[in-house]
Amino acid sequence: MGLFHTLSNVFKRRTIWRQHEPWQSISPEPEIEPSNPPDRESLIALVNSFPYWYQRIYLGQGVYTLPVVQLHNYVWQTIKTMLPDGFKGASILDVGTNAGYFCIQAKLNGAAQVVGVDFEDRYLKQAETCRSIWKLDIDYRQTDIDQLQLHTMGQRFDLVIFTGILYHLKNPLGVLEQMASLCNDAIVVETEVISPRHRNVLHVRQGPLGRSVVTPSHTGFMKFIEKYELNGDGSNWWVPDEECVLGMLRTAGFKYFSQPHYFGETRMLVVATQQPQSILQIA
């Protein structure tokens, strides 16, 4: 079973993000209106025609796919602070696009080419519906993460958006290396992480050959999730700490990093780039 197929079942039963955190006090920006959207009653009927939405997307006439601001809306606000001049004609790959929220934001902020990939047909139907209302040129493709290779995608992208995916992977480092092969410039990673508020420790053997000793280590590890330990969700496999995420990104070939940004205690966003000059201002 593919990763995106597994995640689609997770999204159907996941509780909508409602826990109050300080970062949720950020006021959302005023919405711009799509050009000539359907009337309000038609938009409400369209939203209700789908049994479930995971992403909150504005459709015009004051109608949203979900009534409550979600985590991904705050993730985008954080990304946008690194884009004072927009995407400047960049190419964007959104991995696990769902209903296309990040794709829409990318096009509205100057991206020249936007590709969104997901496995589940029902979410791609939502994405196409939202795209048609906004009348945007977005390429949605039905594919699983194992197929995201340079030879299958046929190109590299300036930016890869990789949110809410890492901790669902059995092989997170290998997939980050795949993403690096598709990336000319930067990757946005948002993931569940081990809480940084506590001084965690593991005692592991470290040191040069012949002189390695058991040493306390406070960073750079992952917790294996077996079965349903996290949110009763069998698609969760690994929860890394901050340094582990950065270390995997360095191993994948990224060299420059933004300051990690936390949403609550255990959700973290970081931007990693391969070049010192990036479309995202991370300094």
C-alpha positions as CSV (number, residue, x, y, z in Angstrom):
1,M,0.0,0.0,0.0
2,G,1.4,3.4,-0.9
3,L,2.2,6.2,1.6
4,F,-0.4,8.6,0.2
5,H,-3.1,6.0,0.2
6,T,-2.3,5.2,3.9
7,L,-2.3,8.9,4.8
8,S,-5.7,9.4,3.1
9,N,-7.2,6.9,5.6
10,V,-5.5,8.7,8.4
11,F,-6.9,12.1,7.3
12,K,-10.4,10.7,7.3
13,R,-10.3,10.0,11.1
14,R,-7.9,12.7,12.2
15,T,-9.2,15.3,14.6
16,I,-9.3,18.8,13.2
17,W,-6.5,21.0,14.8
18,R,-8.2,23.0,17.5
19,Q,-5.8,23.0,20.4
20,H,-5.0,26.6,21.3
21,E,-1.4,27.6,21.1
22,P,0.3,31.0,21.2
23,W,1.1,30.9,17.5
24,Q,-2.6,30.5,16.8
25,S,-3.2,34.1,17.9
26,I,-1.6,35.3,14.7
27,S,-4.4,37.0,12.7
28,P,-4.8,35.5,9.2
29,E,-4.3,37.9,6.3
30,P,-7.4,39.2,4.5
31,E,-8.3,36.8,1.7
32,I,-8.2,37.9,-1.9
33,E,-11.2,36.9,-4.0
34,P,-11.1,34.5,-7.0
35,S,-12.2,36.0,-10.3
36,N,-16.0,35.5,-10.9
37,P,-16.5,32.6,-8.4
38,P,-19.9,30.8,-8.3
39,D,-22.5,32.3,-6.0
40,R,-22.3,31.6,-2.3
41,E,-25.1,29.0,-2.2
42,S,-23.4,27.0,-5.0
43,L,-20.0,27.1,-3.2
44,I,-21.6,25.9,0.1
45,A,-23.3,23.1,-1.8
46,L,-19.9,22.2,-3.5
47,V,-18.1,22.1,-0.1
48,N,-20.9,19.9,1.3
49,S,-20.8,17.5,-1.6
50,F,-17.5,16.1,-0.2
51,P,-17.9,14.1,2.9
52,Y,-14.5,15.2,4.4
53,W,-12.0,18.1,4.0
54,Y,-8.6,18.1,5.6
55,Q,-7.4,21.5,4.3
56,R,-9.0,24.9,4.8
57,I,-9.1,26.7,1.5
58,Y,-10.9,29.9,0.6
59,L,-13.3,29.6,-2.3
60,G,-14.7,33.1,-2.5
61,Q,-17.9,34.7,-1.3
62,G,-16.9,34.2,2.3
63,V,-16.9,30.4,1.9
64,Y,-14.2,28.1,3.2
65,T,-13.8,24.3,2.9
66,L,-13.5,24.3,6.8
67,P,-14.7,26.8,9.3
68,V,-11.6,26.8,11.6
69,V,-8.1,27.9,10.7
70,Q,-5.8,24.8,10.6
71,L,-2.1,24.1,11.2
72,H,-1.3,24.3,7.5
73,N,-2.7,27.8,7.3
74,Y,-0.2,28.9,10.0
75,V,2.6,27.0,8.2
76,W,1.9,29.0,5.1
77,Q,2.0,32.3,7.0
78,T,5.5,31.3,8.3
79,I,6.7,30.4,4.8
80,K,5.4,33.7,3.4
81,T,7.5,35.7,5.9
82,M,10.5,34.3,4.0
83,L,9.1,35.5,0.6
84,P,9.1,39.3,0.7
85,D,9.0,39.3,-3.1
86,G,7.0,36.2,-3.8
87,F,8.2,33.2,-5.7
88,K,9.5,35.2,-8.6
89,G,8.6,32.7,-11.3
90,A,9.9,29.6,-9.5
91,S,8.9,26.0,-10.0
92,I,7.2,24.3,-7.0
93,L,6.6,20.7,-6.2
94,D,4.0,20.1,-3.4
95,V,4.3,16.5,-2.0
96,G,1.1,15.1,-0.5
97,T,-0.8,18.0,-1.9
98,N,-4.2,16.9,-0.6
99,A,-6.8,19.6,-1.7
100,G,-4.0,21.8,-3.1
101,Y,-3.8,24.5,-0.5
102,F,0.0,25.1,-0.9
103,C,-0.3,24.9,-4.7
104,I,-2.9,27.6,-4.7
105,Q,-0.8,29.8,-2.4
106,A,2.2,29.3,-4.6
107,K,0.4,30.4,-7.8
108,L,-1.2,33.3,-6.1
109,N,2.3,34.4,-4.9
110,G,4.1,34.4,-8.3
111,A,5.2,30.8,-8.9
112,A,5.5,30.0,-12.7
113,Q,5.0,26.3,-12.5
114,V,3.3,24.3,-9.7
115,V,2.9,20.6,-9.5
116,G,1.0,18.9,-6.7
117,V,1.2,15.1,-6.2
118,D,-1.0,12.8,-4.2
119,F,-2.1,9.2,-4.4
120,E,-5.8,9.5,-3.4
121,D,-8.2,10.3,-6.1
122,R,-10.8,11.9,-3.8
123,Y,-8.3,14.5,-2.7
124,L,-7.2,15.2,-6.2
125,K,-10.8,15.8,-7.1
126,Q,-11.0,18.4,-4.3
127,A,-7.8,19.9,-5.6
128,E,-9.1,20.2,-9.1
129,T,-12.4,21.7,-7.8
130,C,-10.5,24.4,-5.9
131,R,-8.2,25.0,-8.8
132,S,-11.1,25.5,-11.2
133,I,-12.7,28.0,-8.9
134,W,-9.5,30.0,-8.7
135,K,-8.8,29.5,-12.4
136,L,-5.2,28.7,-11.8
137,D,-2.7,26.8,-13.9
138,I,-1.7,23.9,-11.5
139,D,-0.6,20.4,-12.6
140,Y,-2.0,17.8,-10.3
141,R,-0.6,14.3,-10.7
142,Q,-1.7,11.0,-9.1
143,T,1.4,9.3,-7.9
144,D,2.9,7.8,-4.7
145,I,6.0,8.9,-3.0
146,D,8.0,5.9,-4.2
147,Q,7.5,7.1,-7.8
148,L,8.9,10.6,-7.1
149,Q,12.1,10.1,-8.9
150,L,13.9,12.4,-11.3
151,H,13.3,10.1,-14.3
152,T,9.5,9.8,-13.5
153,M,9.0,13.5,-12.8
154,G,11.1,14.6,-15.7
155,Q,12.6,17.7,-14.1
156,R,13.9,19.3,-10.9
157,F,12.0,22.0,-9.0
158,D,13.2,25.2,-7.3
159,L,11.2,24.4,-4.2
160,V,9.8,21.2,-2.7
161,I,7.0,21.6,-0.1
162,F,7.2,18.6,2.2
163,T,4.8,19.2,5.1
164,G,3.2,16.6,7.4
165,I,5.0,13.7,5.6
166,L,8.3,12.9,7.3
167,Y,7.1,11.1,10.4
168,H,4.9,8.9,8.2
169,L,7.9,7.4,6.4
170,K,9.5,4.0,7.0
171,N,12.7,5.3,5.4
172,P,12.8,9.1,6.1
173,L,16.4,9.6,5.1
174,G,16.1,7.8,1.8
175,V,13.0,9.8,0.9
176,L,14.7,13.1,1.8
177,E,17.5,12.0,-0.5
178,Q,14.9,11.5,-3.2
179,M,13.5,15.0,-2.6
180,A,17.0,16.5,-2.8
181,S,17.4,14.9,-6.3
182,L,14.3,16.7,-7.4
183,C,15.3,20.1,-5.8
184,N,17.3,22.9,-7.3
185,D,17.1,25.2,-4.4
186,A,15.1,24.6,-1.2
187,I,12.8,22.3,0.7
188,V,10.2,23.2,3.3
189,V,9.9,20.5,5.9
190,E,7.2,20.5,8.6
191,T,6.9,17.5,10.8
192,E,6.1,16.0,14.2
193,V,9.3,16.1,16.4
194,I,10.4,15.1,19.8
195,S,9.7,17.9,22.3
196,P,12.8,20.2,22.8
197,R,11.5,21.3,26.1
198,H,12.9,18.3,28.0
199,R,16.5,17.2,28.3
200,N,16.4,13.8,26.6
201,V,19.3,11.5,26.9
202,L,20.5,8.3,25.3
203,H,23.6,6.4,26.2
204,V,25.3,5.1,23.1
205,R,28.8,4.0,22.1
206,Q,30.7,6.8,20.3
207,G,34.3,7.8,19.5
208,P,37.1,6.9,17.1
209,L,38.0,3.3,16.2
210,G,39.4,1.4,19.2
211,R,38.5,4.2,21.6
212,S,34.8,4.4,21.4
213,V,33.0,4.5,24.8
214,V,29.4,4.6,25.9
215,T,28.6,8.4,26.0
216,P,25.4,10.3,26.9
217,S,23.8,11.9,23.9
218,H,21.1,14.6,24.2
219,T,20.3,15.2,20.5
220,G,20.3,13.6,17.1
221,F,17.9,10.6,17.5
222,M,14.5,9.3,16.5
223,K,11.7,7.5,18.4
224,F,10.4,4.4,16.5
225,I,6.6,4.3,16.6
226,E,5.1,0.8,16.5
227,K,1.5,0.3,15.7
228,Y,-0.8,3.0,17.2
229,E,1.3,4.8,19.8
230,L,0.9,8.2,18.3
231,N,-2.7,9.4,17.8
232,G,-3.9,5.9,17.4
233,D,-2.4,6.2,13.8
234,G,-0.8,3.2,12.3
235,S,0.9,5.2,9.6
236,N,3.3,7.0,12.0
237,W,6.7,5.4,12.0
238,W,9.4,7.7,13.2
239,V,9.5,10.9,15.4
240,P,12.8,12.7,15.1
241,D,14.2,15.4,17.2
242,E,15.3,18.8,15.7
243,E,19.0,17.8,15.3
244,C,18.0,14.5,13.7
245,V,15.9,16.4,11.0
246,L,18.8,18.8,10.3
247,G,21.3,15.9,10.2
248,M,19.2,14.0,7.7
249,L,18.8,17.1,5.5
250,R,22.6,17.7,5.6
251,T,23.1,14.0,4.6
252,A,20.7,14.5,1.8
253,G,22.7,17.4,0.5
254,F,21.2,20.5,2.0
255,K,23.7,23.0,3.5
256,Y,21.9,26.1,4.7
257,F,19.0,26.2,7.2
258,S,16.5,28.6,8.6
259,Q,15.9,28.9,12.3
260,P,13.5,26.1,13.2
261,H,10.0,27.4,13.8
262,Y,7.7,25.5,16.3
263,F,4.0,25.3,16.3
264,G,3.2,24.1,19.8
265,E,5.6,21.8,21.5
266,T,6.0,19.0,18.9
267,R,5.5,20.4,15.4
268,M,8.5,22.0,13.7
269,L,9.1,23.8,10.4
270,V,12.5,24.3,8.9
271,V,13.7,25.5,5.4
272,A,16.8,23.9,4.0
273,T,18.6,25.1,0.9
274,Q,21.4,23.7,-1.3
275,Q,22.8,27.2,-2.2
276,P,23.6,30.2,-0.1
277,Q,21.3,32.4,-2.3
278,S,17.7,31.1,-2.3
279,I,14.2,32.3,-3.3
280,L,13.5,32.0,0.4
281,Q,15.2,34.4,2.8
282,I,16.3,32.1,5.6
283,A,18.8,34.3,7.4
